[in-house]
Amino acid sequence: MFTIVSELIAYIESLKRNEKKEDLNYMLKLSEVFGNPHLGKNFIHIGGTNGKGSTVTYVKEILLAAGYNVGTYISPYVVCFNERITYNNDYICDEDILKYGNFIIAKFPLLDNLGMRYPSFFEFVTLMAFLYFTDLPKLDFAVIEVGIGGLLDCTNIIRPLISAITNVSYDHMNILGNTLTEIWANKLGIVKENTPFVTIKDDEHLWQIEKICRDKKAPLTLVDKKEAYDIIVDFTKTQFSYFDYSNIILKMLGTYQVENALIALNIITILAKKYNISKDNIYKGFLNAKWPGRLEIVNHNPLMMLDGAHNIDAIKRLSEFIAIVKKEK
């Protein structure tokens, strides 16, 4: 058993990252060994190529503004491992990392007896998040970010209230496929039977989206970014209007944040049919949302920004932001 959290985290980080798999049977069996902590919570599942973390943050902050208790599970982290799992605005503490990490490791002999391999990195951390959320008696919602893809991602054993995909572009092609059609097919694996699904309108792949939702009888909400208007982007804020929402203000910068916010707003609109979430909660939540390392200004003179653009689409959107603000300046 580990007594020093840095040593436990180093062990977890040393685990194999991507275990080749054809289904989710191992993750389901692993969760069963630990009492099925992936069941019984109000999960919201968010996938996509870019913008997942921002969308998770918008949804979380709006729900917090409405008075709910919210857990999040995201990857990767920016500053510290603890960022992966949060409750409201608090990272999981070191003591709980030790508690749940050691609890999982203590079951390894049982896995041996059952003829099961040990969990990979993502399986281990995802299981840790599920166990943590299960022990939170006042948790109202848990917003779960897909790790890679969707269909075979270890988070995909949950039964969410809503699933969503922010966008799809080229990334992780060695795992997801070399064409957008293949990548969409993988990411659409998070669509669940009779479960509302929200995604950005992609005309080229609309046939795929509609077919999956039709086959699974999943109510589909298509978000058309062209329906946002009065968009303002500068170094201090992103502002837009959408139907009867006038002048929504985001502290997160970039035109692409409007798309992420629209996905979040449509998720919240569905939740608001059952849960008490006001328009004021929505405005406040959007304004409160922060996400480090995404067009984050760390110095003004000279201007220095941090951004985690790591694929073609993200780099393109970063370039678009620079072009807009440079022109306005």
C-alpha contacts under 8 A as a table, 3 or more apart, distances in Angstrom:
res1	aa1	res2	aa2	distance
1	M	102	N	5.83
1	M	105	I	7.65
1	M	106	A	7.64
2	F	5	V	7.12
2	F	7	E	6.97
2	F	8	L	5.88
2	F	98	L	6.90
2	F	102	N	6.63
3	T	7	E	8.00
3	T	8	L	7.89
3	T	98	L	7.05
4	I	7	E	5.52
4	I	8	L	6.60
4	I	98	L	7.71
5	V	8	L	5.04
5	V	9	I	6.11
5	V	94	D	6.10
5	V	95	E	7.66
5	V	97	I	7.06
5	V	98	L	5.98
6	S	9	I	5.10
6	S	10	A	6.07
7	E	10	A	5.02
7	E	11	Y	6.23
8	L	11	Y	5.02
8	L	12	I	6.24
8	L	98	L	7.07
8	L	101	G	7.34
9	I	12	I	4.99
9	I	13	E	5.99
9	I	81	F	7.58
10	A	13	E	5.07
10	A	14	S	6.16
11	Y	14	S	5.10
11	Y	15	L	6.77
12	I	15	L	5.47
12	I	121	F	6.09
12	I	124	F	7.51
12	I	125	V	7.89
13	E	121	F	6.52
14	S	121	F	7.57
15	L	119	P	7.99
15	L	120	S	5.57
15	L	121	F	4.90
16	K	19	E	6.87
16	K	120	S	5.06
16	K	121	F	5.69
17	R	120	S	5.89
17	R	121	F	5.17
17	R	122	F	6.51
18	N	120	S	6.88
18	N	121	F	7.70
18	N	122	F	7.73
19	E	120	S	6.44
21	K	24	L	7.49
21	K	152	L	7.47
22	E	152	L	7.35
23	D	26	Y	7.75
23	D	152	L	6.11
24	L	27	M	5.40
24	L	28	L	6.22
24	L	152	L	6.10
24	L	153	D	7.88
24	L	154	C	6.95
24	L	156	N	7.90
24	L	157	I	7.23
25	N	28	L	5.08
25	N	29	K	6.10
26	Y	29	K	5.08
26	Y	30	L	5.98
27	M	30	L	4.96
27	M	31	S	6.08
27	M	123	E	6.97
27	M	154	C	6.28
27	M	157	I	7.48
28	L	31	S	5.17
28	L	32	E	6.14
28	L	36	N	7.95
28	L	157	I	6.68
29	K	32	E	4.92
29	K	33	V	6.33
30	L	33	V	5.26
30	L	34	F	6.81
31	S	34	F	5.19
31	S	35	G	6.37
31	S	36	N	4.77
31	S	37	P	6.49
31	S	38	H	6.99
31	S	127	L	6.93
32	E	35	G	5.03
32	E	36	N	4.58
32	E	37	P	7.93
33	V	36	N	7.22
34	F	37	P	6.92
36	N	39	L	5.95
37	P	40	G	7.56
37	P	127	L	7.81
37	P	130	F	5.30
37	P	131	L	5.58
37	P	133	F	7.96
37	P	134	T	5.89
38	H	41	K	7.45
38	H	130	F	5.63
38	H	131	L	7.98
38	H	157	I	6.94
38	H	158	I	5.47
38	H	159	R	7.94
39	L	158	I	6.44
39	L	159	R	6.95
41	K	134	T	7.67
41	K	140	D	7.68
41	K	141	F	6.88
41	K	142	A	7.18
42	N	140	D	6.58
42	N	141	F	4.85
42	N	142	A	6.15
42	N	160	P	6.44
42	N	161	L	6.18
43	F	141	F	5.87
43	F	142	A	4.85
43	F	143	V	5.76
43	F	144	I	6.82
43	F	158	I	7.27
43	F	159	R	6.95
43	F	160	P	4.47
43	F	161	L	5.81
43	F	162	I	7.46
44	I	141	F	7.42
44	I	142	A	6.31
44	I	143	V	4.71
44	I	144	I	5.97
44	I	160	P	5.21
44	I	161	L	5.74
44	I	162	I	5.23
44	I	163	S	6.06
45	H	143	V	6.14
45	H	144	I	4.95
45	H	145	E	6.09
45	H	146	V	7.04
45	H	160	P	6.15
45	H	162	I	6.37
45	H	163	S	4.68
45	H	164	A	6.26
45	H	190	I	7.73
46	I	52	K	6.25
46	I	55	T	7.77
46	I	56	V	7.06
46	I	143	V	7.48
46	I	144	I	6.19
46	I	145	E	4.99
46	I	146	V	6.01
46	I	163	S	5.89
46	I	164	A	4.82
46	I	165	I	5.81
46	I	166	T	7.44
47	G	52	K	6.00
47	G	145	E	6.07
47	G	146	V	4.91
47	G	147	G	7.82
47	G	149	G	7.37
47	G	150	G	6.75
47	G	163	S	7.89
47	G	164	A	6.08
47	G	165	I	4.60
47	G	166	T	6.41
47	G	187	K	6.89
47	G	190	I	7.76
48	G	51	G	7.15
48	G	52	K	6.09
48	G	146	V	7.71
48	G	149	G	7.41
48	G	164	A	7.96
48	G	165	I	4.69
48	G	166	T	4.84
48	G	167	N	5.04
48	G	168	V	5.62
48	G	187	K	6.78
49	T	52	K	7.29
49	T	149	G	7.97
49	T	166	T	7.20
49	T	167	N	5.84
49	T	168	V	5.06
49	T	169	S	5.92
49	T	170	Y	7.56
49	T	171	D	6.89
50	N	166	T	6.95
50	N	167	N	6.52
50	N	168	V	7.47
50	N	169	S	7.98
50	N	313	D	7.88
50	N	314	A	6.88
51	G	54	S	5.27
51	G	55	T	6.09
51	G	166	T	6.24
51	G	167	N	7.65
51	G	257	Q	7.67
51	G	260	N	6.04
52	K	55	T	5.19
52	K	56	V	6.11
52	K	145	E	6.50
52	K	146	V	7.96
52	K	165	I	7.89
52	K	166	T	6.36
52	K	260	N	7.80
53	G	56	V	5.05
53	G	57	T	6.20
53	G	74	I	6.67
53	G	75	S	7.85
53	G	145	E	7.04
53	G	291	W	7.57
54	S	57	T	5.05
54	S	58	Y	6.29
54	S	257	Q	7.69
54	S	260	N	6.68
54	S	290	K	7.97
54	S	291	W	6.31
55	T	58	Y	5.10
55	T	59	V	6.23
55	T	166	T	7.72
55	T	260	N	5.30
55	T	261	A	6.41
55	T	263	I	7.06
55	T	264	A	5.67
56	V	59	V	5.30
56	V	60	K	6.07
56	V	72	T	7.48
56	V	143	V	6.32
56	V	144	I	7.53
56	V	145	E	7.02
56	V	264	A	7.66
57	T	60	K	5.03
57	T	61	E	6.04
57	T	289	A	6.05
57	T	290	K	7.14
57	T	291	W	7.13
58	Y	61	E	5.28
58	Y	62	I	6.20
58	Y	261	A	6.69
58	Y	264	A	6.13
58	Y	285	G	6.56
58	Y	286	F	5.79
58	Y	289	A	5.73
59	V	62	I	5.35
59	V	63	L	6.25
59	V	143	V	7.79
59	V	264	A	5.50
59	V	265	L	7.66
59	V	267	I	7.62
59	V	268	I	6.94
59	V	285	G	7.82
60	K	63	L	5.24
60	K	64	L	6.10
60	K	70	V	6.31
60	K	71	G	7.86
60	K	72	T	7.57
60	K	88	N	7.76
60	K	143	V	7.12
60	K	285	G	7.85
61	E	64	L	4.94
61	E	65	A	6.05
61	E	285	G	4.48
61	E	286	F	6.81
61	E	288	N	6.53
61	E	289	A	5.95
62	I	65	A	5.01
62	I	66	A	6.31
62	I	268	I	7.92
62	I	281	N	5.76
62	I	282	I	5.24
62	I	283	Y	7.83
62	I	284	K	6.92
62	I	285	G	3.88
62	I	286	F	6.58
63	L	66	A	4.98
63	L	67	G	6.54
63	L	68	Y	5.53
63	L	69	N	7.56
63	L	70	V	7.12
63	L	277	I	7.37
63	L	281	N	7.60
63	L	285	G	7.38
64	L	67	G	5.09
64	L	68	Y	5.09
64	L	69	N	6.30
64	L	70	V	6.74
64	L	88	N	7.05
64	L	285	G	7.30
65	A	68	Y	7.41
65	A	281	N	5.09
65	A	282	I	7.52
65	A	284	K	6.52
65	A	285	G	5.64
66	A	276	N	7.14
66	A	277	I	5.48
66	A	278	S	7.09
66	A	281	N	5.39
68	Y	139	L	7.84
68	Y	140	D	5.97
68	Y	141	F	7.58
69	N	87	Y	7.33
69	N	88	N	5.90
69	N	138	K	6.67
69	N	139	L	5.11
69	N	140	D	5.16
69	N	141	F	6.59
70	V	87	Y	5.79
70	V	88	N	4.99
70	V	139	L	6.00
70	V	140	D	5.95
70	V	141	F	4.89
70	V	142	A	5.57
70	V	143	V	7.37
71	G	85	I	7.26
71	G	86	T	5.36
71	G	87	Y	4.32
71	G	88	N	5.87
71	G	133	F	6.96
71	G	139	L	7.01
71	G	141	F	6.26
71	G	142	A	4.39
71	G	143	V	6.18
72	T	84	R	7.62
72	T	85	I	5.71
72	T	86	T	5.19
72	T	87	Y	6.62
72	T	88	N	7.91
72	T	142	A	5.45
72	T	143	V	4.75
72	T	144	I	5.81
72	T	145	E	7.82
73	Y	84	R	5.39
73	Y	85	I	4.71
73	Y	86	T	6.69
73	Y	126	T	7.91
73	Y	129	A	6.72
73	Y	142	A	7.65
73	Y	143	V	6.48
73	Y	144	I	4.97
73	Y	145	E	5.98
74	I	77	Y	7.40
74	I	83	E	7.56
74	I	84	R	4.87
74	I	85	I	6.70
74	I	144	I	6.61
74	I	145	E	5.11
74	I	146	V	7.65
74	I	147	G	7.64
75	S	84	R	5.78
75	S	145	E	7.23
75	S	147	G	6.42
76	P	84	R	6.89
77	Y	80	C	6.18
77	Y	81	F	6.01
77	Y	82	N	7.84
77	Y	83	E	5.65
77	Y	84	R	5.91
78	V	83	E	7.63
78	V	292	P	7.11
78	V	293	G	7.06
79	V	83	E	7.58
80	C	83	E	5.94
81	F	84	R	6.07
82	N	85	I	6.07
82	N	86	T	7.61
82	N	91	Y	5.41
82	N	92	I	5.43
82	N	93	C	6.84
82	N	94	D	7.52
82	N	97	I	7.93
83	E	86	T	6.46
83	E	91	Y	5.40
83	E	92	I	7.25
84	R	91	Y	7.65
85	I	91	Y	6.07
85	I	92	I	5.65
85	I	129	A	6.17
86	T	89	N	6.48
86	T	90	D	5.45
86	T	91	Y	4.36
86	T	92	I	5.38
87	Y	90	D	5.35
87	Y	91	Y	6.49
87	Y	92	I	7.04
92	I	96	D	6.45
92	I	97	I	6.91
93	C	96	D	5.40
93	C	97	I	6.44
94	D	97	I	5.02
94	D	98	L	6.29
95	E	98	L	5.18
95	E	99	K	6.09
96	D	99	K	4.68
96	D	100	Y	5.97
96	D	132	Y	7.95
97	I	100	Y	5.49
97	I	101	G	5.64
98	L	101	G	5.15
98	L	102	N	5.75
99	K	102	N	5.55
99	K	103	F	6.11
100	Y	103	F	4.87
100	Y	104	I	6.22
100	Y	128	M	5.90
100	Y	131	L	7.20
100	Y	132	Y	7.24
101	G	104	I	5.31
101	G	105	I	6.34
101	G	128	M	6.69
102	N	105	I	5.00
102	N	106	A	5.94
103	F	106	A	5.18
103	F	107	K	6.80
104	I	107	K	5.44
104	I	108	F	7.09
104	I	124	F	7.81
104	I	128	M	7.64
105	I	108	F	5.31
106	A	109	P	7.13
107	K	110	L	5.26
107	K	111	L	6.51
108	F	111	L	4.94
108	F	112	D	6.29
108	F	118	Y	6.81
109	P	112	D	4.92
109	P	113	N	6.32
110	L	113	N	4.97
110	L	114	L	6.23
111	L	114	L	5.01
111	L	115	G	6.14
111	L	116	M	4.97
111	L	117	R	6.73
111	L	118	Y	7.03
112	D	115	G	5.08
112	D	116	M	5.82
112	D	117	R	7.12
113	N	116	M	7.60
119	P	122	F	7.84
119	P	123	E	5.37
119	P	124	F	5.42
120	S	123	E	5.17
120	S	124	F	5.97
121	F	124	F	5.21
121	F	125	V	6.28
122	F	125	V	5.25
122	F	126	T	5.85
122	F	147	G	7.87
122	F	154	C	7.10
123	E	126	T	5.21
123	E	127	L	6.01
123	E	154	C	6.06
124	F	127	L	5.27
124	F	128	M	6.19
125	V	128	M	4.88
125	V	129	A	6.23
126	T	129	A	5.08
126	T	130	F	6.33
126	T	154	C	7.11
126	T	155	T	6.67
127	L	130	F	5.09
127	L	131	L	6.17
128	M	131	L	5.20
128	M	132	Y	6.13
129	A	132	Y	5.07
129	A	133	F	6.15
130	F	133	F	5.19
130	F	134	T	6.11
131	L	134	T	5.11
131	L	135	D	6.53
132	Y	135	D	5.42
132	Y	136	L	6.76
133	F	136	L	5.28
133	F	139	L	7.19
133	F	142	A	7.52
134	T	137	P	7.45
136	L	139	L	5.49
139	L	142	A	7.50
144	I	155	T	7.45
145	E	155	T	7.82
146	V	149	G	7.02
146	V	150	G	6.30
146	V	153	D	6.68
146	V	155	T	6.18
146	V	156	N	7.62
147	G	150	G	7.63
147	G	153	D	6.34
147	G	154	C	7.80
147	G	155	T	7.43
148	I	153	D	5.99
148	I	172	H	7.71
149	G	152	L	7.18
149	G	153	D	6.28
149	G	176	L	6.41
149	G	183	I	7.39
149	G	186	N	5.74
149	G	187	K	4.87
150	G	153	D	4.99
150	G	156	N	6.62
150	G	186	N	5.70
150	G	187	K	4.32
150	G	188	L	6.60
150	G	189	G	5.26
150	G	190	I	5.38
151	L	156	N	6.78
151	L	186	N	5.22
151	L	187	K	6.06
151	L	188	L	6.91
151	L	189	G	3.85
151	L	190	I	5.84
152	L	156	N	6.78
152	L	186	N	7.91
152	L	189	G	7.62
153	D	156	N	5.50
154	C	157	I	6.61
155	T	158	I	6.40
156	N	190	I	6.19
159	R	192	K	7.53
160	P	163	S	6.54
160	P	192	K	7.97
160	P	195	T	7.47
161	L	195	T	6.48
161	L	196	P	7.24
162	I	195	T	5.97
162	I	196	P	5.08
162	I	197	F	5.87
162	I	198	V	7.69
162	I	267	I	7.21
163	S	190	I	6.70
163	S	191	V	6.20
163	S	192	K	7.57
163	S	195	T	7.29
163	S	196	P	6.45
163	S	197	F	4.87
163	S	198	V	6.42
164	A	191	V	7.98
164	A	197	F	5.44
164	A	198	V	4.53
164	A	199	T	5.51
164	A	263	I	7.58
164	A	267	I	7.78
165	I	168	V	7.79
165	I	187	K	7.58
165	I	188	L	7.84
165	I	198	V	6.50
165	I	199	T	4.86
165	I	200	I	7.15
166	T	199	T	5.78
166	T	200	I	6.08
166	T	259	E	7.78
166	T	260	N	6.45
166	T	263	I	6.59
167	N	199	T	7.18
167	N	200	I	6.13
168	V	180	L	7.30
168	V	183	I	7.26
168	V	184	W	6.48
169	S	180	L	6.52
169	S	183	I	7.73
169	S	313	D	6.44
170	Y	173	M	6.72
170	Y	178	N	7.77
170	Y	179	T	7.72
170	Y	180	L	6.82
170	Y	183	I	7.66
170	Y	311	N	7.29
170	Y	312	I	7.09
170	Y	313	D	7.38
171	D	176	L	7.89
171	D	311	N	6.36
172	H	175	I	5.57
172	H	176	L	5.98
172	H	177	G	7.76
173	M	176	L	4.93
173	M	177	G	4.70
173	M	178	N	5.22
173	M	183	I	7.80
174	N	177	G	6.15
174	N	178	N	7.46
176	L	182	E	6.69
176	L	183	I	5.28
176	L	186	N	6.42
177	G	180	L	7.75
177	G	182	E	5.32
177	G	183	I	5.72
178	N	182	E	6.87
178	N	183	I	7.44
179	T	182	E	5.27
179	T	183	I	6.31
180	L	183	I	4.88
180	L	184	W	5.86
181	T	184	W	5.17
181	T	185	A	6.14
181	T	205	H	7.12
182	E	185	A	5.07
182	E	186	N	6.37
183	I	186	N	5.19
183	I	187	K	6.23
184	W	187	K	5.13
184	W	188	L	5.89
184	W	205	H	7.78
184	W	208	Q	7.73
185	A	188	L	5.25
185	A	189	G	6.71
185	A	208	Q	7.41
186	N	189	G	5.41
187	K	190	I	6.41
188	L	191	V	5.65
188	L	209	I	7.31
188	L	212	I	7.36
189	G	192	K	7.93
191	V	195	T	7.30
191	V	197	F	6.53
191	V	212	I	7.52
191	V	213	C	7.15
191	V	216	K	7.62
191	V	218	A	7.23
192	K	195	T	5.39
192	K	216	K	6.55
192	K	218	A	6.67
193	E	216	K	4.63
193	E	217	K	5.94
193	E	218	A	5.74
194	N	216	K	6.35
194	N	217	K	5.04
194	N	218	A	4.45
194	N	219	P	6.86
195	T	217	K	7.68
195	T	218	A	4.94
195	T	219	P	6.50
196	P	218	A	5.36
196	P	219	P	4.64
196	P	220	L	6.07
196	P	221	T	7.60
197	F	213	C	7.77
197	F	218	A	6.35
197	F	219	P	6.06
197	F	220	L	5.04
197	F	221	T	6.16
198	V	220	L	6.04
198	V	221	T	4.73
198	V	222	L	6.07
198	V	223	V	7.27
198	V	263	I	6.82
198	V	266	N	7.14
198	V	267	I	6.82
199	T	221	T	6.55
199	T	222	L	5.42
199	T	223	V	5.97
199	T	263	I	6.62
200	I	222	L	5.65
200	I	223	V	4.59
200	I	224	D	6.25
200	I	225	K	7.41
200	I	259	E	7.72
200	I	263	I	7.09
201	K	206	L	7.12
201	K	222	L	5.24
201	K	223	V	5.35
201	K	224	D	5.31
201	K	225	K	7.67
202	D	205	H	5.57
202	D	206	L	5.65
203	D	206	L	5.04
204	E	207	W	7.62
205	H	208	Q	5.36
205	H	209	I	6.52
206	L	209	I	5.08
206	L	210	E	6.00
207	W	210	E	5.28
207	W	211	K	5.99
208	Q	211	K	5.21
208	Q	212	I	6.26
209	I	212	I	5.47
209	I	213	C	6.31
210	E	213	C	5.18
210	E	214	R	5.90
210	E	220	L	7.66
211	K	214	R	5.04
211	K	215	D	6.01
212	I	215	D	5.15
212	I	216	K	6.15
213	C	216	K	5.15
213	C	217	K	5.59
213	C	218	A	4.71
213	C	219	P	6.75
213	C	220	L	6.49
214	R	217	K	4.95
214	R	218	A	6.49
215	D	218	A	7.83
221	T	266	N	7.66
223	V	262	L	6.90
223	V	263	I	6.66
223	V	266	N	7.69
224	D	227	E	5.73
224	D	228	A	7.96
225	K	228	A	5.73
225	K	258	V	7.73
225	K	259	E	5.96
225	K	262	L	7.43
226	K	229	Y	7.46
227	E	242	Y	6.40
227	E	243	F	7.46
228	A	231	I	7.22
228	A	240	F	6.46
228	A	241	S	5.65
228	A	242	Y	4.74
228	A	243	F	7.55
228	A	258	V	7.77
229	Y	240	F	5.89
229	Y	241	S	5.23
229	Y	242	Y	6.33
230	D	239	Q	7.59
230	D	240	F	5.35
230	D	241	S	5.89
230	D	247	N	7.77
231	I	238	T	7.40
231	I	239	Q	5.54
231	I	240	F	4.33
231	I	241	S	7.00
231	I	255	T	7.80
232	I	237	K	7.84
232	I	238	T	5.72
232	I	239	Q	4.96
232	I	240	F	6.37
233	V	237	K	6.21
233	V	238	T	4.68
233	V	239	Q	6.52
233	V	253	L	6.90
233	V	254	G	6.18
233	V	255	T	6.51
233	V	324	I	7.58
233	V	325	V	7.22
234	D	237	K	5.77
234	D	238	T	6.62
234	D	253	L	7.25
234	D	254	G	7.82
234	D	324	I	7.89
234	D	325	V	5.66
234	D	328	E	7.95
235	F	253	L	7.02
235	F	325	V	7.10
236	T	251	K	6.90
236	T	253	L	7.38
237	K	249	I	6.74
237	K	250	L	5.70
237	K	251	K	4.88
237	K	252	M	6.41
237	K	253	L	5.71
238	T	249	I	5.91
238	T	250	L	5.04
238	T	251	K	6.41
238	T	252	M	6.55
238	T	253	L	5.39
238	T	254	G	6.38
238	T	255	T	7.14
238	T	257	Q	7.57
238	T	258	V	7.56
239	Q	247	N	5.87
239	Q	248	I	5.52
239	Q	249	I	4.55
239	Q	250	L	6.15
239	Q	258	V	7.95
240	F	246	S	7.12
240	F	247	N	5.14
240	F	248	I	5.38
240	F	249	I	6.84
240	F	258	V	7.14
241	S	244	D	7.62
241	S	245	Y	5.50
241	S	246	S	4.48
241	S	247	N	4.91
241	S	248	I	5.96
242	Y	245	Y	5.10
242	Y	246	S	6.51
243	F	246	S	7.63
245	Y	248	I	6.74
248	I	283	Y	6.16
248	I	286	F	7.36
248	I	287	L	7.92
249	I	283	Y	7.34
249	I	286	F	6.65
249	I	287	L	5.70
250	L	253	L	7.22
250	L	286	F	5.60
250	L	287	L	5.03
250	L	288	N	7.81
250	L	289	A	7.20
251	K	286	F	7.87
251	K	287	L	6.03
251	K	288	N	7.40
251	K	289	A	6.79
251	K	290	K	6.73
252	M	257	Q	6.85
252	M	289	A	7.32
252	M	290	K	6.32
252	M	291	W	7.16
252	M	294	R	7.47
252	M	295	L	7.33
252	M	296	E	7.77
253	L	257	Q	6.58
253	L	294	R	7.76
253	L	295	L	6.05
253	L	296	E	7.81
254	G	257	Q	5.43
254	G	258	V	7.53
254	G	295	L	7.49
254	G	317	R	7.86
254	G	318	L	7.75
254	G	321	F	5.58
255	T	258	V	5.54
255	T	259	E	7.49
255	T	317	R	7.98
255	T	321	F	6.90
256	Y	259	E	5.30
256	Y	260	N	6.70
256	Y	317	R	6.81
257	Q	260	N	4.97
257	Q	261	A	6.00
258	V	261	A	5.02
258	V	262	L	6.11
259	E	262	L	5.08
259	E	263	I	6.41
260	N	263	I	5.24
260	N	264	A	6.35
261	A	264	A	4.99
261	A	265	L	5.97
261	A	286	F	7.75
262	L	265	L	4.96
262	L	266	N	6.18
263	I	266	N	5.31
263	I	267	I	6.30
264	A	267	I	5.05
264	A	268	I	6.18
265	L	268	I	5.06
265	L	269	T	6.06
265	L	282	I	7.74
266	N	269	T	4.87
266	N	270	I	6.39
267	I	270	I	5.37
267	I	271	L	6.41
268	I	271	L	4.92
268	I	272	A	5.92
268	I	277	I	7.86
269	T	272	A	5.08
269	T	273	K	6.87
270	I	273	K	5.63
270	I	274	K	7.78
271	L	274	K	5.69
271	L	275	Y	5.83
271	L	277	I	7.95
272	A	275	Y	4.83
272	A	276	N	5.94
272	A	277	I	5.40
272	A	278	S	7.85
273	K	276	N	7.99
277	I	281	N	6.30
277	I	282	I	7.54
278	S	281	N	5.09
278	S	282	I	6.55
279	K	282	I	5.07
279	K	283	Y	6.46
280	D	283	Y	5.19
280	D	284	K	6.09
281	N	284	K	5.15
281	N	285	G	5.87
282	I	285	G	5.14
282	I	286	F	6.20
283	Y	286	F	5.38
283	Y	287	L	6.29
284	K	287	L	5.13
284	K	288	N	6.13
285	G	288	N	5.12
285	G	289	A	6.24
286	F	289	A	5.39
291	W	294	R	6.31
292	P	296	E	6.21
293	G	296	E	5.39
293	G	306	L	5.17
293	G	307	D	4.81
293	G	308	G	5.75
294	R	306	L	6.40
294	R	307	D	4.50
294	R	308	G	6.03
295	L	305	M	5.88
295	L	306	L	5.49
295	L	307	D	4.79
295	L	318	L	7.87
296	E	305	M	5.28
296	E	306	L	5.06
296	E	307	D	6.48
297	I	300	H	7.15
297	I	303	L	7.40
297	I	304	M	5.93
297	I	305	M	4.36
297	I	306	L	6.49
298	V	303	L	7.81
298	V	304	M	5.71
298	V	305	M	5.69
298	V	306	L	7.13
299	N	302	P	6.47
299	N	303	L	5.34
299	N	304	M	4.94
299	N	305	M	7.10
300	H	303	L	4.22
300	H	304	M	6.42
301	N	304	M	7.76
307	D	318	L	7.92
309	A	314	A	4.78
309	A	315	I	5.27
309	A	318	L	7.11
310	H	314	A	6.31
310	H	315	I	6.83
311	N	314	A	5.40
311	N	315	I	6.16
312	I	315	I	5.21
312	I	316	K	6.12
313	D	316	K	5.08
313	D	317	R	6.28
314	A	317	R	5.14
314	A	318	L	6.17
315	I	318	L	5.03
315	I	319	S	6.17
316	K	319	S	5.11
316	K	320	E	6.24
317	R	320	E	4.96
317	R	321	F	6.33
318	L	321	F	5.22
318	L	322	I	6.40
319	S	322	I	5.15
319	S	323	A	6.16
320	E	323	A	5.10
320	E	324	I	6.22
321	F	324	I	5.16
321	F	325	V	6.26
322	I	325	V	5.45
322	I	326	K	5.82
323	A	326	K	5.20
323	A	327	K	6.07
324	I	327	K	5.28
324	I	328	E	6.31
325	V	328	E	5.03
325	V	329	K	5.90
326	K	329	K	5.10
